């Protein structure tokens, strides 16, 4: 009832001014902000544009003839730019109404949109308009928006707008007569997402690696039990690094089911227990090749799955995955190098070997301690996660 009264009032006002009335004038818009860049995606009715763009839809039947949209691209883009304005970091919403402060578009795209129902449940023809802008000062934290589309011809026009800032939707706002201006404010977290994905995930990866302590324990166990010489341990670390990177890169490309992701989660602690038990049984140590590859792939895939909700909000996954893989693998290599230094020249020395170098017994104690820790922690984590106690 209230909406109907408002539409009738708008029609009477338009009739009194001598302008044609369009009671069901409506548009939908999305504003995408990414760092200093702004993109406006606007969908509006052919009839609404015909009332304001000269020689476009001259008979006002709401139907665009073939080639008519292409012939009026600049005129349509100019009109929208003048009536849908952006002002970065305004002092108030009123600042966005100042055409002198508004950003100028870089380029425009105007094409025919699919047929759709209008607010009066009638099939209408629509036009999709895409305008791109760039703030001269760089990234910003507030965006003033002023919309007075079709106000002269259809005072009852409404535009349902949504702002997506660095991949995060800030919320919806309806622009209408009397509510033309609004300031959208991004939080610090949202602004941080505007930095290059490669750098952000490169920095975030060490923290993610530290949280997956069972994965790091598996890495240390594999390196410590790699063989009798540092060369074997370094080869194991290299295989692990490559396999983890491949697992991170490949996992998002595979449509993993929840049950398969669960398998990855359980495999990592089980792998740690397996390597620890195997090292206890083989006191002389031995070089491994298959285990670093298989368990590295599993560990990388598990970490990529854990990152999936964040990746889903990125413009593209490739830079984020590359940064995460570099940071994560760098952390693993550093840890592996530390393990090699601690156990260098004594990794596989037997405690009872008379020719063993000095400190071999101490090195063996470190290996046994790591093996016991790995066996206990791996078995405990596997049991706890299997029976759903956490």
C-alpha positions, 0 to 999 in steps of 0.5 A: 500500500505504501509503495503503491501510494509512493508510485502514484505520487511520483506519477502525479509529480511527473505529470505536473512537470510535463515529463513522461511518467515511468512508474516501474522504473527500476535498476540493479547495480553492483559496485566492485572496488579492488584497491584503487580500481572501481567498476560499476555494473548497472542493469537498467530498462531500455524504456528508462534509457529511452526517456533520457537519451536522445534518439534512443528508443524514440517511440518509447515502447521499451524495445531496442531495435537491432544495432540501436544500443551499439549506436548509442554506447557513448551517449548511454555511458555519458548519462550513467557517468553523470548520474552515478558518481563516485568520490573516494574518501568524502567528508560526508555523503553530500560530497558525492553530489559534487560533480566536480569531485566525481571520478571520470570513467576510464572506459565503458561497455554497453550491451543488451541484457537478457529479458527479465521481469520488471517490478510490475511483473511485466517482461522488459528489455534491459541494458547492461552497462559497465564503467571502470574508474581509477582513484588517482590517489590510490587505495582508499577506505571510504567511497561516497556514491551519489545516484540520481538516475532517471530522476527527471523523468521518473522520480520514483526510480529505485536502484538496488545497489550492492558494494563488493570491496576487495572480494567482501560484500559490504551490504546492499543499499537502495538509492531513490529520490531523497536517498541519493547519497551514501558513504560505504566504509571498508574495515581495515581487514577489507582494505588489507585484502586489496594488497596483492594476493601473492604478498598477502599469502606469502606472509600468511603461509608461515603462520598457517604452517606453524598451526599445522604442527602435525605436518611440521612434525612429519617433515622433521621425522622424514628428514631425521630418518632420511639416511646416514648422510646429510645428502640423503636428508637434503634430498628428502627435504627437496622432494618434500618441498616440491611435493607440497607445492604440487599438492597446494597447486593441484588440490583446488583444481580437483573437486574433492568431496568432504569424505576425501578432504577428511581422508587428507586430514587423517592421513597426515597424523597417520603418516607421522606415526608410520614414519616414526614407527618405521624409524624405530624399527630401522635403527641404522636409518634408510633413505626414503623417496616414495614417502616424501613424495606421497606424504608431501602431496597429501600435506600440501593438498590438506593445507590448500583445502584448509585455505579454500574458504579464503581463496573463494573470495579472491579475484583469482586463485593463482596468485594466492596459491603461488604466494601460499605455496612459496611461504609454506614451502619456505617454512618447511625447507627452513625447518628441514635445514635446521633438522639437518644441521642438528643431525649432520654427519650422524643422522643414521649412525648406530649407537653401538657402532664403534666407528661412529663419529663423536656425538653419534649416540647423542644424535641417535637419542634425538632420533629416538626421541623424535620417533617416540614423539611422532608415534605418540602424537600421530597416533593420538591425533589420528584416534582423536580425529577419527572418533570425533572428540575434537 
